Structure formats: structure tokens, C-alpha cells
Amino acid sequence: MLKIKDLKVSIENKNILNGIDLSISKGDMLVLMGQNGSGKSTLSQVIMGSPFYKVDGGTIDFNDKNIMEMDVTERAKEGIFLSFQYPSEIEGVSVSSYLRLIYSKKTGQNLSPIKFRKLVKEYLDVLKMDEEFLKRHLNEGFSGGEKKRMEMLQMLVLSPEFVMLDEVDSGLDVDALKVVADAVNYLHEKGVTFLVITHYSRILNYLKPNKVVVMSAGKIIKEGGTNLVEEIEKTGYAGTA
């Protein structure tokens, strides 16, 4: 589904990614780990099409299409989704209105508010959220856990083909972490492909990745199965080099 070859990326003349080669097959759940500054978040942003980075070389193919010249909106329409670490607050826009808008853009179906609420009810149940949440303004006054739930709700409504979760477990308590994992597993069981970016192994107690990749200094330094996570827990990232 996703094929990255010799990807080199910089920002303000500083090299961030130094020749990334990575392939992800449909239905995979790949976990990307590494220390702060290793380039994990940059990789996800570049795949999504962020204009803030300069691609100095390499290719990114998604479903056998070269997406290098596509903007963020075009890549989203192709089925790529990125969950941000720090989602924006939008005053005056209700969660329900926002979700109905993006659903309409994705599917071309303009559902009435009543029909849309019925559609969303299943997703709210997955996330253990009350319907009253839909009346709130988008991310305004949300706790960290509520913002993560909002991101997961958006993900469920869009049901993309390929999801990148960037530090989705950051700052979450155990209960919120389980809810996020439930949302990921719900879509993964339906065949959605995931790239999960994390520093820590705790979210992996609730997920079943089939591949683990470690990044350091803008390069992939090791690949393996879940046993690689156990190795990192014992020796730290230095031990994987």
C-alpha cells in the first residue's frame, strides 16, 4: 500500500530524514519507535504532505500512485489520515457539524443531522462517549484525553485506508489509552492499515502490530517483530543500533 524509497527531507537547511526506505502492506499495523528528534513525526508529516518540509530526494507511492505532487487535501481524499499531537481548537463549530461536514466531503452524501447522529452512535459507543459530546465546540476546553477521543472519532467517521497515529498515547491515563486502542483495533479488524508512532511500549499492551521499526538520526536502523519492543525495554534505543 505504501512504498517509500530513499526519502530525504530537510527544514531550514537542516537534514531530518536521511534516506528512508519503508514498505507497508495493506492490513499491516506497523509500529515506529525512536527517541525524540529521530525523525518519526517528520516522516508522518511528509507522508501527509506538509508544506513546511523540503523533500530533497526519494519517492512516496500510495496504492501504486506517486503522491509526491499531491497536496494535503488530495492525499486525504486518497485515504490517508494523520492524527496530530496537538489538534486545534475551533470556537463556534460544533463537533457534530464538523464531523458531518468531513463525512459529506469524503462520501459525497449529505446526511440530515438525525441520520448522521444514528451513524455516529456506533462510533461513540466504541469510544465510550456520550452523545452530548457532539454539541461541544471542536476541541474547545477539551482535556488531553478528550482531544484524543475527538481525533479517534474523526478517524472512525472517515474510515480511511491508511492511518498514521503520531504519539497518540502521549499523556493518556490507562482508561483513555484503552479507549484509543479499542478504536484502532475496531478499524484494523475492518482491514484499515496503521502506522503507529510512539516512544513507549505501553500502548502495545492493547494492540497487535505485525512489524516494529526503529528510527535514529533520520534513518531506519532496525526492523523486527514485537520481540524488538522487549529488546528496547531492556537495553534502550542505544542497544538496537
C-alpha positions as CSV (number, residue, x, y, z in Angstrom):
1,M,0.0,0.0,0.0
2,L,2.7,2.5,1.0
3,K,6.2,2.4,-0.5
4,I,8.9,4.9,0.4
5,K,12.2,4.9,-1.3
6,D,15.4,6.8,-0.4
7,L,13.4,9.7,1.2
8,K,15.5,12.7,2.1
9,V,13.9,15.6,3.9
10,S,15.2,18.9,5.4
11,I,13.9,22.0,7.0
12,E,15.7,25.3,7.0
13,N,18.8,23.6,5.5
14,K,18.9,21.0,8.3
15,N,18.7,17.4,7.3
16,I,15.9,15.5,9.1
17,L,15.4,12.3,7.1
18,N,18.5,10.8,5.5
19,G,17.3,8.1,3.1
20,I,14.3,6.3,4.4
21,D,13.2,3.0,2.8
22,L,9.9,1.7,4.1
23,S,7.1,-0.6,2.8
24,I,3.7,-1.1,4.4
25,S,1.3,-3.7,3.1
26,K,-2.5,-3.4,3.2
27,G,-3.8,-4.5,6.6
28,D,-0.5,-4.1,8.3
29,M,-0.1,-2.5,11.7
30,L,3.4,-1.1,11.8
31,V,4.9,0.5,15.0
32,L,7.5,3.2,14.5
33,M,9.7,3.8,17.6
34,G,12.7,6.1,18.4
35,Q,14.0,8.8,20.6
36,N,12.9,12.4,20.4
37,G,14.4,14.1,17.3
38,S,14.8,10.8,15.4
39,G,12.5,12.0,12.6
40,K,9.4,9.9,13.3
41,S,6.9,12.8,13.3
42,T,8.6,14.4,10.3
43,L,8.1,11.2,8.4
44,S,4.4,11.2,9.1
45,Q,4.1,14.9,8.2
46,V,5.8,14.4,4.9
47,I,3.7,11.4,4.0
48,M,0.6,13.6,4.7
49,G,2.0,16.3,2.5
50,S,3.1,19.1,5.0
51,P,4.4,22.1,3.1
52,F,6.8,23.0,5.9
53,Y,9.4,20.4,4.9
54,K,11.6,20.3,1.8
55,V,11.8,16.9,0.1
56,D,15.4,16.7,-1.2
57,G,15.0,13.3,-2.8
58,G,13.2,10.0,-3.0
59,T,9.7,8.8,-3.7
60,I,6.4,8.1,-1.9
61,D,3.9,5.8,-3.6
62,F,0.5,5.1,-2.2
63,N,-1.7,2.4,-3.8
64,D,0.8,2.5,-6.8
65,K,0.3,6.2,-7.2
66,N,3.1,8.7,-6.9
67,I,1.7,11.2,-4.3
68,M,4.7,13.5,-4.2
69,E,3.0,16.3,-6.1
70,M,-0.3,15.9,-4.2
71,D,-1.3,18.5,-1.5
72,V,-2.7,17.5,1.9
73,T,-6.3,17.6,0.7
74,E,-5.6,15.3,-2.3
75,R,-3.7,12.8,-0.1
76,A,-6.6,12.8,2.4
77,K,-9.0,12.1,-0.5
78,E,-6.8,9.2,-1.4
79,G,-7.5,7.7,2.0
80,I,-4.5,8.9,4.2
81,F,-5.2,10.1,7.7
82,L,-2.9,11.7,10.3
83,S,-3.8,12.1,13.9
84,F,-1.9,15.2,15.3
85,Q,-0.3,15.5,18.6
86,Y,-1.8,19.0,19.2
87,P,-5.1,19.4,17.4
88,S,-6.5,22.9,17.0
89,E,-9.4,24.4,18.9
90,I,-12.2,25.9,16.7
91,E,-14.6,28.2,18.5
92,G,-18.2,28.2,17.3
93,V,-18.0,25.0,15.3
94,S,-19.8,22.0,17.0
95,V,-18.3,18.6,16.9
96,S,-21.4,17.3,15.2
97,S,-21.3,19.9,12.4
98,Y,-17.6,19.4,11.8
99,L,-17.9,15.6,11.6
100,R,-20.9,15.8,9.3
101,L,-19.0,18.2,7.0
102,I,-16.0,15.9,6.7
103,Y,-18.2,12.9,6.2
104,S,-20.0,14.7,3.4
105,K,-16.7,15.7,1.8
106,K,-15.4,12.1,2.0
107,T,-18.5,10.3,0.8
108,G,-20.5,12.8,-1.2
109,Q,-23.5,12.0,1.0
110,N,-25.3,15.0,2.6
111,L,-27.0,13.2,5.5
112,S,-29.5,15.0,7.7
113,P,-28.4,15.7,11.3
114,I,-30.7,13.0,12.6
115,K,-29.4,10.3,10.2
116,F,-25.9,11.4,10.8
117,R,-26.3,11.0,14.6
118,K,-27.5,7.4,14.0
119,L,-24.4,6.7,12.0
120,V,-22.1,8.2,14.6
121,K,-23.8,6.5,17.6
122,E,-21.9,3.2,16.9
123,Y,-18.6,5.1,16.9
124,L,-19.5,6.9,20.1
125,D,-20.1,3.5,21.7
126,V,-16.7,2.2,20.6
127,L,-15.1,5.3,22.3
128,K,-17.4,5.1,25.4
129,M,-18.5,8.7,24.7
130,D,-21.9,10.3,25.5
131,E,-23.9,11.9,22.6
132,E,-23.8,15.2,24.4
133,F,-20.1,15.4,23.3
134,L,-21.4,16.2,19.8
135,K,-22.8,19.5,20.9
136,R,-19.5,20.9,22.2
137,H,-17.3,23.2,20.2
138,L,-14.4,21.5,18.4
139,N,-11.6,20.9,20.9
140,E,-12.5,24.0,22.9
141,G,-11.8,23.4,26.6
142,F,-11.1,19.7,25.9
143,S,-8.8,17.8,28.2
144,G,-5.9,15.9,26.6
145,G,-7.9,12.7,26.8
146,E,-11.0,14.3,25.2
147,K,-8.8,15.7,22.3
148,K,-7.5,12.2,21.7
149,R,-11.0,10.8,21.7
150,M,-12.1,13.5,19.3
151,E,-9.3,12.5,16.9
152,M,-10.3,8.9,17.2
153,L,-14.0,9.8,16.5
154,Q,-12.9,11.7,13.4
155,M,-10.8,8.7,12.3
156,L,-13.8,6.4,12.7
157,V,-16.2,8.7,10.8
158,L,-13.7,9.0,7.9
159,S,-12.7,5.3,7.9
160,P,-9.6,6.0,5.9
161,E,-7.5,3.3,4.2
162,F,-4.2,4.3,5.9
163,V,-4.0,5.8,9.4
164,M,-0.9,7.4,11.0
165,L,-1.1,7.9,14.7
166,D,1.6,10.3,16.0
167,E,2.2,9.8,19.7
168,V,-1.4,9.1,20.2
169,D,-0.6,7.6,23.7
170,S,1.1,10.8,24.9
171,G,-0.3,12.0,28.3
172,L,-3.1,9.5,28.4
173,D,-4.2,7.6,31.5
174,V,-4.8,3.8,31.3
175,D,-8.5,4.1,30.8
176,A,-8.1,6.6,27.9
177,L,-5.4,4.6,26.4
178,K,-7.6,1.5,26.3
179,V,-10.4,3.5,24.6
180,V,-7.9,4.7,21.9
181,A,-6.7,1.2,21.4
182,D,-10.3,0.0,21.0
183,A,-10.9,2.5,18.2
184,V,-7.6,1.4,16.5
185,N,-8.5,-2.3,16.8
186,Y,-12.1,-1.7,15.6
187,L,-10.8,-0.2,12.3
188,H,-7.9,-2.6,12.0
189,E,-10.3,-5.6,12.1
190,K,-12.1,-4.0,9.1
191,G,-8.8,-4.0,7.1
192,V,-7.5,-0.5,7.8
193,T,-3.7,-0.1,7.7
194,F,-1.9,1.6,10.6
195,L,1.4,3.3,11.2
196,V,1.6,3.9,15.0
197,I,4.4,6.3,16.1
198,T,5.3,6.0,19.8
199,H,8.2,6.4,22.3
200,Y,6.8,3.9,24.7
201,S,5.6,0.3,24.6
202,R,2.6,0.6,26.9
203,I,0.0,1.1,24.1
204,L,1.4,-2.1,22.6
205,N,-0.2,-4.0,25.5
206,Y,-3.5,-3.3,23.7
207,L,-2.5,-3.6,20.1
208,K,-1.2,-6.4,17.9
209,P,1.4,-5.0,15.5
210,N,2.9,-7.3,12.9
211,K,6.1,-5.2,12.5
212,V,8.2,-2.9,14.6
213,V,10.7,-0.3,13.1
214,V,13.2,1.8,15.0
215,M,14.4,5.2,13.7
216,S,17.5,7.1,14.8
217,A,19.0,10.3,13.3
218,G,16.6,10.2,10.3
219,K,17.3,6.6,9.4
220,I,15.7,3.3,10.0
221,I,18.2,1.3,12.0
222,K,16.3,-1.9,12.8
223,E,13.2,-3.8,11.9
224,G,11.6,-6.8,13.6
225,G,8.6,-8.2,15.3
226,T,7.2,-7.4,18.8
227,N,10.3,-9.0,20.4
228,L,12.1,-5.9,19.3
229,V,10.0,-3.9,21.7
230,E,11.1,-6.1,24.5
231,E,14.7,-5.6,23.5
232,I,14.2,-1.8,23.6
233,E,12.6,-2.0,27.1
234,K,15.7,-3.9,28.3
235,T,18.6,-2.1,26.6
236,G,17.1,1.3,25.5
237,Y,17.3,2.6,21.9
238,A,21.1,2.6,22.0
239,G,21.0,-1.2,22.3
240,T,19.2,-1.5,19.0
241,A,21.9,0.3,17.0
